[in-house]
């Protein structure tokens, strides 16, 4: 018997021993356990924390809030608002007359006349200072009436500018939403339910980041930009827009291309549409829009009156 044959027979004998069999069973069981663990593995949830300092939010909390309180506080208006709230609470606490089942289930009657219900004026107090609640961006692409694929440019524009996606970054964000037409118009070949626009709502840190990009990079680069035009002095101060505390204005497609997020990838946008911005504040009632403009002026958004 040669040496090679002897070594082969010895290895076969060792492989057939009980100890070797137990080693093979242990290795196979470990592989099965590893495969089972890999099959039940799930993607862990990742929650991003703050990645940078929000300068405009800190500017509001440290400087702008106290300045707005000093500029807009009115003792007489605050006392009047507090009395109106106290009277409303007392009226609600009074015992209401009994009504029948028919009266209780009837819908509330609409106010008479064509004048809308006025907003309740709330005075400026240290606990209630004008503050930004949200910014809504809205764009309408007219070419989407003929081809809905043309709306993709507007969706890409809003997503790049806002940085918002559906529940992105662990936030309760709805992302960019497609807006469909409510009614049809035969003259424009528009049918009800057609996707023609897109919108996105910004809140929290994303809202202040957009405001910083707008003020620092876009508005200073617009040629001959005088500022946001104010309504004429003869405009009604009791209209719904004047009492809502919302300031709205828009930018053209050329101005939208000045955002750094869009300018870096300008070739991806064959045609850049313009969009509107709606700055919603917590101010309501009399002089609410004036307080909202004062708030935006503190963020260096210029306003001008048409000569």
ZALUMPA-427919 format. One line per 4 residues: number of its first residue (from 1); their letters; for each residue x, y, z of C-alpha. Coordinates in steps of 0.2 Angstrom, whole numbers, m for minus. Last residue first. Layout:
NUM> a> X,Y,Z | ... .
This chain:
307> xxxx> m232,527,m38 | m234,508,m33 | m230,505,m15 | m215,495,m11 .
303> xxxx> m211,480,0 | m194,472,3 | m192,454,11 | m178,456,23 .
299> xxxx> m185,444,36 | m191,458,47 | m200,464,32 | m209,447,32 .
295> xxxx> m215,450,50 | m221,468,46 | m230,461,31 | m239,449,42 .
291> xxxx> m244,463,54 | m251,473,40 | m261,458,34 | m269,456,52 .
287> xxxx> m274,474,53 | m291,469,60 | m294,450,61 | m281,436,61 .
283> xxxx> m262,435,64 | m256,417,65 | m246,419,49 | m248,411,31 .
279> xxxx> m235,415,18 | m242,411,1 | m230,409,m13 | m234,408,m31 .
275> xxxx> m225,399,m45 | m216,402,m62 | m213,388,m74 | m196,382,m80 .
271> xxxx> m195,375,m97 | m183,361,m102 | m178,358,m84 | m164,345,m82 .
267> xxxx> m151,357,m90 | m153,369,m75 | m146,356,m63 | m135,368,m52 .
263> xxxx> m147,382,m55 | m162,373,m49 | m155,369,m31 | m146,386,m30 .
259> xxxx> m163,395,m34 | m160,408,m48 | m170,397,m60 | m186,403,m51 .
255> xxxx> m182,421,m55 | m183,417,m74 | m199,406,m72 | m208,421,m64 .
251> xxxx> m210,424,m45 | m226,426,m36 | m234,435,m21 | m245,431,m7 .
247> xxxx> m246,438,11 | m259,429,23 | m265,437,39 | m283,433,35 .
243> xxxx> m291,450,38 | m285,460,23 | m289,445,12 | m306,443,18 .
239> xxxx> m310,462,15 | m311,474,30 | m296,485,26 | m303,490,9 .
235> xxxx> m290,496,m3 | m288,515,m4 | m270,515,0 | m266,504,m15 .
231> xxxx> m260,486,m12 | m242,484,m9 | m230,478,m23 | m216,466,m17 .
227> xxxx> m200,475,m20 | m191,486,m33 | m182,472,m42 | m172,480,m56 .
223> xxxx> m163,463,m60 | m167,449,m49 | m151,443,m41 | m154,451,m23 .
219> xxxx> m171,442,m23 | m164,424,m27 | m149,420,m16 | m151,427,2 .
215> xxxx> m169,431,3 | m176,416,m6 | m163,403,0 | m167,409,18 .
211> xxxx> m185,408,16 | m184,390,10 | m173,386,25 | m186,394,36 .
207> xxxx> m200,383,29 | m190,367,30 | m186,371,49 | m205,370,53 .
203> xxxx> m218,370,40 | m218,369,21 | m233,365,10 | m231,359,m8 .
199> xxxx> m242,362,m23 | m244,356,m41 | m255,361,m56 | m264,354,m71 .
195> xxxx> m270,337,m67 | m287,334,m76 | m302,331,m65 | m314,342,m73 .
191> xxxx> m310,345,m92 | m300,359,m99 | m300,362,m118 | m297,380,m115 .
187> xxxx> m314,386,m122 | m322,370,m116 | m319,374,m98 | m321,361,m85 .
183> xxxx> m323,362,m66 | m312,356,m51 | m296,355,m60 | m283,343,m52 .
179> xxxx> m269,348,m40 | m254,336,m39 | m246,336,m22 | m227,338,m18 .
175> xxxx> m223,331,m1 | m236,326,12 | m224,329,27 | m225,321,44 .
171> xxxx> m206,321,46 | m195,306,47 | m183,313,35 | m195,312,21 .
167> xxxx> m213,308,25 | m218,310,6 | m204,322,m1 | m199,340,3 .
163> xxxx> m183,348,m3 | m193,364,m6 | m184,370,m21 | m180,354,m29 .
159> xxxx> m197,346,m25 | m206,362,m32 | m196,362,m48 | m198,343,m51 .
155> xxxx> m216,344,m49 | m217,359,m61 | m207,350,m74 | m217,334,m72 .
151> xxxx> m233,344,m77 | m228,343,m95 | m232,324,m94 | m250,329,m93 .
147> xxxx> m251,334,m111 | m263,346,m119 | m269,353,m102 | m252,351,m95 .
143> xxxx> m246,365,m106 | m254,377,m94 | m242,372,m80 | m249,379,m63 .
139> xxxx> m237,382,m49 | m241,383,m30 | m229,385,m15 | m237,386,2 .
135> xxxx> m227,393,17 | m233,388,34 | m236,395,52 | m225,411,52 .
131> xxxx> m227,421,68 | m236,437,74 | m234,437,93 | m247,429,104 .
127> xxxx> m240,424,121 | m232,441,123 | m248,449,118 | m255,456,101 .
123> xxxx> m274,457,102 | m285,445,93 | m298,451,80 | m311,438,77 .
119> xxxx> m312,435,58 | m327,443,49 | m341,432,42 | m343,435,23 .
115> xxxx> m354,449,17 | m367,443,4 | m383,445,14 | m390,434,27 .
111> xxxx> m379,423,37 | m381,404,33 | m392,394,43 | m385,380,54 .
107> xxxx> m389,363,48 | m405,355,55 | m402,341,67 | m406,350,83 .
103> xxxx> m421,359,76 | m430,343,71 | m425,335,88 | m434,349,97 .
99> xxxx> m424,363,105 | m422,367,124 | m415,385,127 | m397,386,131 .
95> xxxx> m391,388,148 | m377,401,149 | m359,395,148 | m357,399,130 .
91> xxxx> m363,417,133 | m350,419,147 | m336,412,135 | m341,424,121 .
87> xxxx> m342,439,134 | m324,434,140 | m317,433,122 | m325,450,118 .
83> xxxx> m318,458,134 | m300,451,130 | m301,457,112 | m306,475,119 .
79> xxxx> m292,475,131 | m279,470,118 | m285,483,106 | m284,496,120 .
75> xxxx> m266,491,125 | m259,490,108 | m243,480,104 | m237,481,86 .
71> xxxx> m220,489,87 | m214,482,104 | m221,465,101 | m213,465,83 .
67> xxxx> m196,469,90 | m197,456,103 | m201,442,90 | m188,448,78 .
63> xxxx> m173,447,89 | m169,430,97 | m184,419,92 | m185,426,74 .
59> xxxx> m166,427,71 | m165,409,78 | m178,403,65 | m169,412,52 .
55> xxxx> m152,404,56 | m158,386,56 | m142,378,62 | m137,362,53 .
51> xxxx> m140,343,53 | m154,342,66 | m159,324,69 | m162,311,56 .
47> xxxx> m173,296,61 | m168,280,53 | m180,265,55 | m171,249,53 .
43> xxxx> m173,238,37 | m179,221,42 | m170,205,45 | m182,189,45 .
39> xxxx> m174,180,30 | m156,184,36 | m159,177,53 | m166,161,45 .
35> xxxx> m151,159,34 | m140,161,49 | m149,148,59 | m148,136,44 .
31> xxxx> m129,139,43 | m127,136,61 | m136,120,60 | m125,114,45 .
27> xxxx> m109,118,55 | m116,109,71 | m121,94,61 | m104,93,52 .
23> xxxx> m95,94,69 | m106,80,76 | m102,69,61 | m84,72,63 .
19> xxxx> m85,67,82 | m95,51,77 | m81,45,65 | m84,44,46 .
15> xxxx> m73,58,42 | m59,51,53 | m60,34,43 | m61,43,26 .
11> xxxx> m45,53,32 | m36,37,36 | m40,29,20 | m34,44,10 .
7> xxxx> m17,44,20 | m14,25,17 | m18,27,m2 | m5,41,m3 .
3> xxx> 8,32,7 | 7,17,m5 | 0,0,0 .
